[in-house]
Amino acid sequence: MRGLAFILSVFFLCAIAAGQGKGKRPPDVTVVEAKAHRIEDKISVDGKVKVTAEKSLRGLVLAFDFLDHDNAVLTTGKDEISDETMKSGESPSFQSEIVNPPGAIKFKIRAFDSADKELRIANPGPFIIE
Protein backbone atom coordinates (compact mmCIF):
# COMPACT_ATOMS: atom_id res chain seq x y z
CA MET A 1 0.00 0.00 0.00
CA ARG A 2 2.84 2.38 0.88
CA GLY A 3 4.58 1.49 -2.37
CA LEU A 4 1.50 2.41 -4.38
CA ALA A 5 1.15 5.73 -2.52
CA PHE A 6 4.84 6.49 -3.16
CA ILE A 7 4.54 5.71 -6.88
CA LEU A 8 1.44 7.86 -7.22
CA SER A 9 3.13 10.73 -5.36
CA VAL A 10 6.14 10.57 -7.68
CA PHE A 11 3.85 10.43 -10.71
CA PHE A 12 1.88 13.52 -9.62
CA LEU A 13 5.05 15.47 -8.78
CA CYS A 14 6.45 14.68 -12.23
CA ALA A 15 3.19 15.74 -13.87
CA ILE A 16 3.18 19.04 -11.98
CA ALA A 17 6.83 19.73 -12.84
CA ALA A 18 6.21 18.98 -16.51
CA GLY A 19 3.25 21.37 -16.58
CA GLN A 20 5.30 24.18 -15.03
CA GLY A 21 8.09 23.79 -17.57
CA LYS A 22 5.75 24.48 -20.45
CA GLY A 23 5.24 28.21 -20.57
CA LYS A 24 3.12 29.96 -23.12
CA ARG A 25 5.11 30.81 -26.18
CA PRO A 26 4.94 34.42 -27.28
CA PRO A 27 2.90 35.30 -30.37
CA ASP A 28 4.67 35.10 -33.72
CA VAL A 29 3.16 38.37 -34.95
CA THR A 30 1.65 41.34 -33.10
CA VAL A 31 -0.70 43.79 -34.79
CA VAL A 32 0.63 47.24 -33.87
CA GLU A 33 -1.86 49.27 -35.90
CA ALA A 34 -4.76 48.45 -38.22
CA LYS A 35 -7.45 50.55 -39.83
CA ALA A 36 -9.81 50.23 -42.75
CA HIS A 37 -12.02 52.57 -44.73
CA ARG A 38 -14.27 52.27 -47.73
CA ILE A 39 -13.24 53.69 -51.09
CA GLU A 40 -16.03 53.31 -53.68
CA ASP A 41 -16.60 49.53 -53.99
CA LYS A 42 -13.44 48.51 -52.10
CA ILE A 43 -12.14 48.45 -48.55
CA SER A 44 -8.63 49.74 -47.99
CA VAL A 45 -6.87 48.10 -45.05
CA ASP A 46 -3.56 49.40 -43.80
CA GLY A 47 -1.42 49.21 -40.71
CA LYS A 48 1.68 47.77 -39.18
CA VAL A 49 2.65 44.45 -37.60
CA LYS A 50 5.69 43.41 -35.59
CA VAL A 51 7.41 40.04 -35.78
CA THR A 52 7.65 38.78 -32.19
CA ALA A 53 8.46 35.11 -32.88
CA GLU A 54 11.34 33.41 -31.12
CA LYS A 55 12.59 32.16 -34.50
CA SER A 56 12.68 33.84 -37.90
CA LEU A 57 9.58 33.58 -40.06
CA ARG A 58 9.72 32.32 -43.63
CA GLY A 59 7.55 34.90 -45.31
CA LEU A 60 4.45 36.60 -43.96
CA VAL A 61 0.89 36.51 -45.32
CA LEU A 62 -1.96 38.36 -43.63
CA ALA A 63 -5.58 37.23 -43.94
CA PHE A 64 -8.35 39.75 -43.34
CA ASP A 65 -11.65 38.23 -42.18
CA PHE A 66 -14.51 40.68 -42.78
CA LEU A 67 -17.32 40.29 -40.25
CA ASP A 68 -20.95 41.32 -39.97
CA HIS A 69 -22.68 42.54 -36.79
CA ASP A 70 -22.99 38.91 -35.53
CA ASN A 71 -19.24 38.28 -36.03
CA ALA A 72 -19.96 35.90 -38.91
CA VAL A 73 -17.17 35.87 -41.52
CA LEU A 74 -18.51 37.26 -44.81
CA THR A 75 -15.32 36.96 -46.83
CA THR A 76 -11.57 36.68 -46.38
CA GLY A 77 -8.88 38.50 -48.31
CA LYS A 78 -5.19 37.57 -48.20
CA ASP A 79 -2.13 39.68 -48.91
CA GLU A 80 1.51 38.59 -49.00
CA ILE A 81 3.48 41.06 -46.89
CA SER A 82 6.90 39.48 -47.48
CA ASP A 83 8.24 36.36 -49.16
CA GLU A 84 11.63 36.76 -47.47
CA THR A 85 12.78 35.55 -44.06
CA MET A 86 11.77 37.99 -41.33
CA LYS A 87 13.60 38.24 -38.02
CA SER A 88 12.10 39.02 -34.63
CA GLY A 89 11.76 42.77 -34.14
CA GLU A 90 11.01 43.63 -37.78
CA SER A 91 7.93 45.82 -38.25
CA PRO A 92 6.57 45.72 -41.79
CA SER A 93 3.70 47.94 -42.88
CA PHE A 94 0.85 46.69 -45.03
CA GLN A 95 -1.72 48.21 -47.35
CA SER A 96 -4.34 46.08 -49.07
CA GLU A 97 -7.51 46.63 -51.04
CA ILE A 98 -10.33 44.11 -50.94
CA VAL A 99 -13.70 44.21 -52.74
CA ASN A 100 -16.25 45.56 -50.25
CA PRO A 101 -18.38 42.67 -48.95
CA PRO A 102 -21.95 43.89 -48.29
CA GLY A 103 -22.72 43.99 -44.58
CA ALA A 104 -19.11 44.08 -43.38
CA ILE A 105 -18.66 46.40 -40.41
CA LYS A 106 -15.41 45.10 -38.87
CA PHE A 107 -12.46 42.83 -39.57
CA LYS A 108 -9.98 40.52 -37.85
CA ILE A 109 -6.45 39.67 -38.91
CA ARG A 110 -4.81 36.24 -39.09
CA ALA A 111 -1.20 35.50 -40.08
CA PHE A 112 0.48 32.69 -42.02
CA ASP A 113 4.01 31.92 -43.15
CA SER A 114 4.89 31.20 -46.79
CA ALA A 115 4.19 27.47 -46.23
CA ASP A 116 0.59 28.40 -45.26
CA LYS A 117 1.16 27.49 -41.59
CA GLU A 118 -1.06 29.61 -39.32
CA LEU A 119 0.94 31.73 -36.89
CA ARG A 120 0.05 32.86 -33.37
CA ILE A 121 -1.06 36.49 -33.45
CA ALA A 122 -1.57 39.11 -30.74
CA ASN A 123 -4.15 41.90 -31.00
CA PRO A 124 -5.97 40.41 -34.03
CA GLY A 125 -9.03 42.64 -33.65
CA PRO A 126 -11.85 42.97 -34.46
CA PHE A 127 -11.27 46.45 -35.84
CA ILE A 128 -14.10 48.73 -37.03
CA ILE A 129 -14.28 49.66 -40.71
CA GLU A 130 -14.56 53.45 -40.94
Summary of the structure (lengths in Angstrom):
residues: 130
radius of gyration: 20.8
end to end distance: 68.9
largest distance: 77.3
contacts: 359
relative contact order: 0.25
helix: 15%
strand: 52%
